Amino acid sequence: MSALHFSAEEFGDVIAKGPAIVDFWATWCGPCKMIAPVIDQVAEELEGKITVGKVDVDECREVALEYGVMSIPTVIYFKNGVEVKRFVGVQTKDKLLEAANELE
């Protein structure tokens, strides 16, 4: 399973329903393309435990602004709607999974 794609309308509902990891990205962003397969692998490994998704900052500009996303890729970890951790830039799968353990 690959990461889900969230619209601005569904974003709030998704992060409010328990642990979630969200990758803020854009189609024109080179580093975002590098981390995309890693995000999909994380989604696969965490399926059924943690929701993993993506938000296109061009399509959901207001969501990116609300969470202060200034550089992409930015990966934000949410627990019950509250941000608990953030990474900016390309990260390894191990680092993302290790941080996910704090959400469970």
Summary of the structure (lengths in Angstrom):
residues: 104
radius of gyration: 12.1
end to end distance: 19.5
largest distance: 32.7
contacts: 309
relative contact order: 0.25
helix: 38%
strand: 26%
